[in-house]
Amino acid sequence: MCVKRLVVVVLFDRIDLLDVTGPAEVFSLLQREMDRPTGYEVVLAAETLDPVTTSAGVRVLPDVTFAELARKAIDTLIVPGAVTAGEYGEIVAQCDPAVVEEVRRLAGQTRRVASVCVGAHILAAAGLLDGKRATTHWSTARQLAAEHPAVTVDADPIFIRDGSVWTGAGLSACLDLALALVADDFGPESASRVARQLVMFLRRPGGQSQFSVSLEPASATRRVDELRQYIAAHLADPLTVSDLAAHAHVTDRQITRVFKAELGMTPAAYVEHARVEAARHRLETTDETLSRIAGACGFGTVSTLNRSFRRTLNTTPNEYRERFRIG
């Protein structure tokens, strides 16, 4: 007997199109690969049956209204997201209170809930991530952590499962998340067959940090801005806490306190962060040897360069260059 698996994808204006179509495509390909019915029935739900305009400008027609789903048993509720540009051009996740309320209500009649990309912000606003570990697109992870301190935000994983709640990373990671849901329902072999059809890894190597750009926190003082510029210009120097303190004419304790207060990390962590970013740029844009990059960026040895990449990006310099080399 085929198990009924009602999958509801939440729709609202300015939603990311791939967040909607990606999971639906995975479930459809699974049916093509299976020799028996999967039971998946994917429906798109919105406030009304009027067309919903996505961020790509493509209009999508809902199948049902939220009201029509009242008291229906839902297997999987998928919540995509939407963003806008902030005051300084930064990406800001959007949460319509009406959508948040509908998601909160529908979650109460759902076996499992999954957010795609910045849809995690909607789950958090609905209280569904309190006390849980979650991910979202790397560009809005700080926003999620700041607005919802009860959520443990980890910006690196491609997806996270915490009990019956799943959260996925940015955009194309909706495919990874959907494959994980398929593996949970039908086993890894079935998910692997779909991944082959999509020409992608069942579980891609590494996390989001490999794809993100440097997220420099805004400094509150000119002194720290000057220190950051100094570090960027002297990456090959030792740059110990004492070196930085001497440059800023403060004590070691003071420089550590300033970095933690304004940048959220120790001086040593920031220096490593700056060196990794510089090495990433050289790996992407030059053919320099790892030894030359290690020296120029202040790592000293290729071994140290490798350890820093493993620690911060969960990959190696060679693997990073292979994936992101420009030209």
C-alpha positions as CSV (number, residue, x, y, z in Angstrom):
1,M,0.0,0.0,0.0
2,C,1.4,3.4,-1.0
3,V,1.8,5.9,1.8
4,K,0.2,9.2,1.2
5,R,2.9,12.0,1.4
6,L,1.3,15.4,1.0
7,V,4.1,18.0,0.5
8,V,3.0,21.6,0.8
9,V,5.2,24.4,-0.5
10,V,4.3,27.8,0.9
11,L,4.0,30.6,-1.6
12,F,4.1,34.4,-1.2
13,D,5.2,37.4,-3.3
14,R,8.9,37.9,-4.1
15,I,9.7,34.3,-3.2
16,D,12.8,32.8,-4.7
17,L,11.7,30.7,-7.7
18,L,14.4,27.9,-7.3
19,D,13.2,27.4,-3.7
20,V,9.8,26.4,-5.1
21,T,10.8,24.4,-8.2
22,G,13.9,22.7,-6.9
23,P,12.4,20.4,-4.2
24,A,9.4,19.7,-6.5
25,E,11.8,18.5,-9.3
26,V,13.6,16.2,-6.9
27,F,10.3,14.5,-5.8
28,S,9.3,14.2,-9.5
29,L,12.6,12.6,-10.5
30,L,12.3,10.2,-7.6
31,Q,9.0,9.0,-9.0
32,R,10.6,8.4,-12.4
33,E,13.4,6.4,-10.8
34,M,11.2,4.3,-8.6
35,D,9.4,1.1,-9.7
36,R,6.6,1.8,-7.3
37,P,4.6,4.9,-6.3
38,T,6.4,7.3,-4.0
39,G,3.2,8.7,-2.6
40,Y,4.5,12.3,-2.9
41,E,1.8,14.8,-3.8
42,V,3.3,18.3,-4.1
43,V,0.9,21.2,-3.8
44,L,1.7,24.9,-3.8
45,A,-0.3,26.9,-1.2
46,A,-0.9,30.6,-0.9
47,E,-3.3,33.0,0.7
48,T,-5.4,33.1,-2.5
49,L,-5.4,31.4,-5.8
50,D,-4.1,34.5,-7.6
51,P,-0.7,34.2,-9.3
52,V,2.3,34.7,-7.1
53,T,5.2,36.8,-8.6
54,T,8.6,35.4,-7.7
55,S,11.8,37.4,-7.3
56,A,12.7,36.2,-10.9
57,G,9.6,37.8,-12.2
58,V,8.1,34.5,-13.1
59,R,4.5,34.0,-11.9
60,V,3.5,30.8,-10.2
61,L,-0.1,29.6,-9.8
62,P,-1.0,28.2,-6.3
63,D,-2.9,24.9,-6.2
64,V,-4.7,25.5,-3.0
65,T,-5.3,28.3,-0.4
66,F,-4.0,28.1,3.1
67,A,-7.6,27.9,4.3
68,E,-8.3,24.8,2.2
69,L,-5.5,22.9,4.0
70,A,-7.2,23.3,7.4
71,R,-7.2,20.0,9.3
72,K,-5.5,18.2,6.5
73,A,-2.6,15.9,7.5
74,I,0.5,17.2,5.9
75,D,3.6,15.1,5.6
76,T,6.2,17.8,4.7
77,L,5.8,21.6,4.9
78,I,8.4,23.4,2.8
79,V,9.0,27.1,3.6
80,P,11.0,29.1,1.1
81,G,12.1,32.6,1.7
82,A,12.4,36.1,0.2
83,V,14.9,38.9,0.5
84,T,15.2,42.6,-0.1
85,A,18.1,45.1,-0.2
86,G,18.9,46.9,3.1
87,E,19.9,50.5,3.6
88,Y,23.5,49.8,2.7
89,G,22.8,47.3,-0.1
90,E,23.1,44.3,2.2
91,I,20.7,41.3,1.8
92,V,17.9,41.3,4.3
93,A,15.5,38.4,4.8
94,Q,11.8,39.3,4.8
95,C,9.1,37.9,7.1
96,D,5.5,38.8,6.3
97,P,3.6,38.4,9.7
98,A,0.6,36.9,7.8
99,V,2.8,34.2,6.3
100,V,4.5,33.5,9.6
101,E,1.1,32.9,11.2
102,E,0.0,30.5,8.5
103,V,3.3,28.6,8.7
104,R,2.8,28.4,12.5
105,R,-0.7,27.0,12.0
106,L,0.2,24.5,9.3
107,A,3.2,23.3,11.2
108,G,0.8,22.0,13.9
109,Q,-0.6,19.5,11.4
110,T,2.7,18.5,9.8
111,R,5.0,15.5,10.3
112,R,8.1,17.5,9.4
113,V,8.9,21.1,8.5
114,A,11.7,22.2,6.2
115,S,12.9,25.7,5.3
116,V,14.8,26.5,2.2
117,C,17.4,29.3,2.1
118,V,16.1,32.4,4.1
119,G,12.8,30.6,4.8
120,A,14.6,29.8,8.1
121,H,13.7,33.3,9.2
122,I,10.0,32.5,8.8
123,L,10.4,29.3,10.9
124,A,12.2,31.3,13.5
125,A,9.6,34.0,13.6
126,A,7.0,31.3,14.0
127,G,8.9,30.0,17.1
128,L,9.6,26.7,15.4
129,L,13.4,27.0,15.7
130,D,13.6,28.0,19.4
131,G,16.2,25.8,21.2
132,K,17.2,24.2,17.9
133,R,20.3,24.3,15.7
134,A,19.6,25.8,12.2
135,T,21.2,27.1,9.1
136,T,20.2,29.6,6.4
137,H,21.8,31.4,3.5
138,W,25.3,32.6,4.7
139,S,24.4,36.2,3.8
140,T,21.6,36.4,6.4
141,A,23.0,34.2,9.1
142,R,24.0,37.1,11.3
143,Q,20.5,38.6,10.9
144,L,18.9,35.3,12.0
145,A,21.2,35.0,15.0
146,A,20.7,38.7,16.1
147,E,16.9,38.6,15.7
148,H,16.4,35.1,17.3
149,P,18.9,34.5,20.1
150,A,17.0,31.3,21.1
151,V,18.2,29.7,17.8
152,T,21.7,28.2,17.5
153,V,22.7,29.4,14.0
154,D,25.4,27.6,12.1
155,A,26.0,29.2,8.7
156,D,28.3,26.5,7.3
157,P,26.2,23.3,6.8
158,I,24.3,22.8,3.5
159,F,21.4,21.6,5.6
160,I,20.7,20.7,9.3
161,R,18.2,18.3,10.8
162,D,17.1,18.9,14.4
163,G,14.3,16.5,15.3
164,S,11.4,17.0,12.9
165,V,12.6,20.4,11.7
166,W,15.0,20.7,8.7
167,T,16.7,23.9,7.6
168,G,18.6,24.3,4.3
169,A,21.3,26.7,3.1
170,G,21.2,29.1,0.2
171,L,19.3,28.7,-3.1
172,S,20.7,25.6,-4.9
173,A,21.0,23.9,-1.5
174,C,17.3,23.3,-1.8
175,L,18.2,20.3,-4.0
176,D,20.6,19.0,-1.3
177,L,17.8,19.3,1.3
178,A,15.2,17.6,-0.9
179,L,17.6,14.8,-1.6
180,A,18.1,14.4,2.2
181,L,14.4,14.2,2.7
182,V,14.2,11.5,0.0
183,A,17.0,9.6,1.7
184,D,15.1,9.8,5.0
185,D,11.9,8.4,3.3
186,F,13.3,5.9,0.9
187,G,17.0,5.4,1.7
188,P,20.3,6.7,0.4
189,E,20.3,4.5,-2.7
190,S,17.1,6.1,-4.0
191,A,18.4,9.6,-3.3
192,S,21.6,8.7,-5.0
193,R,19.8,7.7,-8.2
194,V,18.0,11.1,-8.2
195,A,21.3,12.9,-7.6
196,R,22.8,11.2,-10.6
197,Q,19.9,12.5,-12.7
198,L,20.6,16.0,-11.4
199,V,24.3,15.6,-12.1
200,M,25.2,16.5,-8.6
201,F,26.7,15.1,-5.4
202,L,24.3,13.3,-3.1
203,R,26.2,15.1,-0.3
204,R,28.4,17.9,-1.7
205,P,31.9,18.3,-0.2
206,G,32.3,21.1,2.2
207,G,29.9,23.7,3.4
208,Q,28.6,27.2,2.7
209,S,31.7,28.9,3.9
210,Q,33.5,27.9,0.7
211,F,31.0,29.9,-1.3
212,S,30.5,33.0,1.0
213,V,32.4,36.2,0.7
214,S,34.2,37.9,3.5
215,L,31.6,39.4,5.9
216,E,33.5,42.2,7.6
217,P,31.5,43.5,10.6
218,A,31.1,47.2,10.7
219,S,33.4,48.8,13.2
220,A,32.3,51.3,15.8
221,T,35.6,53.1,15.9
222,R,38.1,54.5,13.5
223,R,40.9,52.8,15.5
224,V,39.7,49.3,14.6
225,D,39.1,50.3,11.0
226,E,42.8,51.4,10.9
227,L,43.9,48.2,12.5
228,R,42.0,46.1,9.9
229,Q,43.7,48.1,7.1
230,Y,47.1,47.6,8.8
231,I,46.5,43.8,9.1
232,A,45.5,43.6,5.4
233,A,48.7,45.4,4.4
234,H,51.0,43.3,6.7
235,L,49.7,39.8,6.4
236,A,53.2,38.4,5.9
237,D,54.3,39.9,9.3
238,P,53.9,38.0,12.6
239,L,50.9,40.1,13.7
240,T,50.9,38.8,17.2
241,V,48.6,40.3,19.8
242,S,51.6,42.3,21.1
243,D,52.4,43.5,17.6
244,L,48.9,44.8,17.1
245,A,48.7,46.3,20.6
246,A,52.0,48.1,20.0
247,H,50.7,49.5,16.7
248,A,47.6,50.7,18.4
249,H,49.5,52.0,21.5
250,V,47.4,50.0,23.9
251,T,48.0,47.0,26.1
252,D,47.6,43.3,25.0
253,R,44.5,43.1,27.2
254,Q,42.9,46.2,25.7
255,I,43.5,45.1,22.1
256,T,41.9,41.8,22.9
257,R,38.9,43.4,24.5
258,V,38.5,45.8,21.6
259,F,38.5,43.1,19.0
260,K,36.0,41.0,20.9
261,A,33.7,43.9,21.5
262,E,33.8,45.3,18.0
263,L,34.5,42.4,15.7
264,G,33.2,39.5,17.8
265,M,36.5,37.6,17.7
266,T,40.0,37.5,19.2
267,P,42.9,39.3,17.4
268,A,44.4,35.9,16.4
269,A,41.1,34.7,15.0
270,Y,40.7,37.9,12.9
271,V,44.2,37.7,11.6
272,E,43.6,34.1,10.5
273,H,40.3,35.2,8.9
274,A,42.1,37.9,7.0
275,R,44.9,35.5,5.8
276,V,42.4,32.9,4.6
277,E,40.5,35.6,2.6
278,A,43.7,36.7,1.0
279,A,44.7,33.2,0.2
280,R,41.2,32.5,-1.3
281,H,41.6,35.4,-3.6
282,R,45.0,34.2,-4.8
283,L,43.8,30.7,-5.3
284,E,40.9,32.0,-7.4
285,T,42.8,34.4,-9.5
286,T,46.4,33.2,-9.8
287,D,48.5,30.2,-10.6
288,E,50.9,30.8,-7.7
289,T,52.2,27.8,-5.9
290,L,50.8,27.0,-2.4
291,S,54.2,27.7,-1.0
292,R,54.2,31.2,-2.4
293,I,50.6,31.9,-1.3
294,A,51.4,30.6,2.2
295,G,54.4,32.9,2.5
296,A,52.6,36.0,1.0
297,C,49.6,35.6,3.2
298,G,51.5,35.0,6.5
299,F,50.9,31.3,7.0
300,G,54.6,30.5,6.7
301,T,54.2,26.9,5.5
302,V,51.9,25.0,3.3
303,S,51.1,22.8,6.2
304,T,49.8,25.8,8.2
305,L,47.8,27.0,5.2
306,N,46.2,23.6,4.9
307,R,45.3,23.5,8.6
308,S,43.7,26.9,8.4
309,F,41.6,26.0,5.4
310,R,40.5,22.8,7.0
311,R,39.5,24.6,10.2
312,T,37.7,27.6,8.6
313,L,36.4,26.2,5.3
314,N,36.4,22.4,5.8
315,T,38.4,21.9,2.6
316,T,42.0,22.1,1.4
317,P,43.6,24.9,-0.7
318,N,44.0,22.5,-3.7
319,E,40.3,21.5,-3.5
320,Y,39.2,25.1,-3.1
321,R,41.3,26.2,-6.2
322,E,39.9,23.3,-8.2
323,R,36.3,24.4,-7.5
324,F,36.6,28.2,-7.7
325,R,39.5,29.0,-10.0
326,I,38.5,31.9,-12.3
327,G,39.7,31.5,-15.9
